[in-house]
Amino acid sequence: MAKARFDSTIHAPNRLQICAFLAPLEEAEFQAIRDELDVSDSVLSKHLKQLEDVGYVTFSKTKVNGRQRMWVALTKSGRNALAGHIEELKRIAGLVTD
């Protein structure tokens, strides 16, 4: 189990939604994440950059029918941080006792 720790990078609502969306997946296409969060490309890019800067997501690009597609994956570090953040939120809410 991940160590319970509040993570201010993940805590922002859009970044929390991004991490939660990616958690059960190997990777997701940028457009799928954008549509799920119902945000603009620029808003999503900003949040993904912040997650990338701390090592929580990685990107890969592929061409599909001649068009560039970006895929996003939650790293092991990102998965651990998300799990720890969720545990800390549960602890704060009184749902988990030490």
Buried (B, 14 or more C-beta within 10 A) or exposed (E): EBEBBEBEBBEBEBBBBBBBBBEEEEBBBBEBBBEBBEBEEEEBBEBBEBBBEBEBBBEEEEEEEEEEEBBBBBBEEBBBBBBBBBBBBEBEEEEEEE
